[in-house]
Amino acid sequence: MAFYSIHSIEKDTAYPLKHIQEGIKIILNVDVSYWKAWHGRRKAIDYGTWESNFAELPKYIATLQTSNPNIVVKWFHNPNGSSHVATFKYIFWSFGPTINAPHLCRPVISINACHLRGSYKGKMLIAITKDVNNNILPVSYAIVDEETTHNRSCFG
């Protein structure tokens, strides 16, 4: 039987969940569900902070634009950001093929929102339509702090 330790997980990010469950049972005499063990392992692995992950956003956007030359990206920065790091506030993007496809689509566009979890409590907006074959076509995407008329205007 393996014994659970945070150092084991830090060394091996694929540390088996079964071993975590067994170790907690032996050490604490507590049964832990698969999902609790999974979330515990995830927290034990250092993914960086939200701030450091958002600091990588300019690099990600540059890569996205390099690999998709016809992409349209609009993003806004928090005025409180430093000169070294562009602090994320809003982002909108649409890929070139979907920008050039409206003549192949139905005239109705729907915008749907998905709540984001974690430290950044925003919403992801997706504008979709249907093509002539009745297939769903995502037109554009945005991540915003709130679903407001102003934020929906990104799609315009």
N, C-alpha and C positions, 0 to 999 in steps of 0.2 A: 504494500500500500504506500502511496506517495503522501508526503506531508506538504500541506499548503504553506507557502510563504510568499510574501510580496516580492522578495528577491528572486524567487523562481520564475515568477511571472515577468519581472523586468528583464531577466536574462533570456527567456523564451516566450515571446508574445503568443505563441500557439500552445502554451501550457494547457494540457487537457482539462476541461471543465470537470470531468469525473474525478480527477485528482484533487481539484479544489474542493468539491463537495465532500470527498472522503476525508481530507485534512481537517475541514471545519467540523465534521462529525466527530473525529477523534479528539481534536483539541478542545472544542467548545461543547461537544455533545449536543449539537443542533443540526437538524436536517435542513438543508438549503436546497431550494428549487433550482432547476437548470437555469432559469432566467435570472435569478438573483446571483448565481455564480457567474453567469455571463456578464452581467452589469458590473459586478465586483472586479472581474478581470479587466474589463474595459477601463474602469477608473484607475486601476493599478498601472496601466500602460500610459506613459507620458505622451499625450498627443499635442502638448503645447497649450498655451492659453488662448482664449478667444482673441485677445489683442494680437498675439503673435500670428495667429492664423489669418486674421484680417489684414495684417501687415503684408502678407503674401499675395493679396488680391491684385495689386498692380501687375505683378509678375504673371499671374494667371491670366489676366485680361490681355496682356501683351502676347502671351502664347496663343490664346484663343484667336486673337486678331491675325497673328502670323499664319496659323494653320487654316483659317477661314477668311480669305482676303475680302469677300463681299459682305462680311458681317457688319452690322451696325450696333455699336455699343455706346450708351450714354450712361455715365455714372457720376454721382455727386459725392462730394466729400464734406465731412463735418468741418465747419470753420474752426473748430477747436483743435484740429489735428496739427501735428508738428510739421516742420518743413521736411523732415526726413521720411515720414510715413504719411501717406494719404489715407486719412481715416474714412472708412466706408460709411456711407449713409444710405444711398439708394443706387440701384443698378438696373438697367434695362438692356436687353439684347435681343436681336433678331438675326437669324442666319440668312445669307444671300438667296438661296433657293426659295425660301418662303416669302421673301420680299418681292421676288419676281413672279410669284404664282397667283396673285389675286384674280387675274383674268380666268384662271382655271377653277376657281372656288365659288361656292354659293355666296350670296351677298350678306349673310348673317355671320357676325363674329361674336363669340361668347367669351366673357372673361370670368375665370374661376380663381378662387384664392385658397391657399393651403397655409395653415398656421405652422410656424416654425417653432421648434423647441430648443431649449438650451439658454445660454446667456443672452443671445440676440432674439428677442421676442418679436420678430417681424412676420411678414406674410410673403409668400411667393405667389405672384399673379401670373397666370398663363392665359394668353389670348388664343383661342382656337376657332377653327372653322371646318367645314366639310368640303372636300373636293367633289368633282362631278361623279366619282365612283362611290360616293357616300362614305369615304374614309376620313377619319379625323386628322386634321393637319394643324399642328401647333405653329402659330404664326410668330408669337413673340413671348418673352419672359421678362419678369421684373421681380426684384426682391425689394420690399419697401417696409417702412416701420408700421404703417397703418393703411388699410384699404379705404382711401378717400378719393373724391372726385379729382383732386389735384394729382394724386399718384396715378390714377387711371389715365390721366392725360398723357402719360409717358407713351401710351400705345397710339397716340394720335398723330 
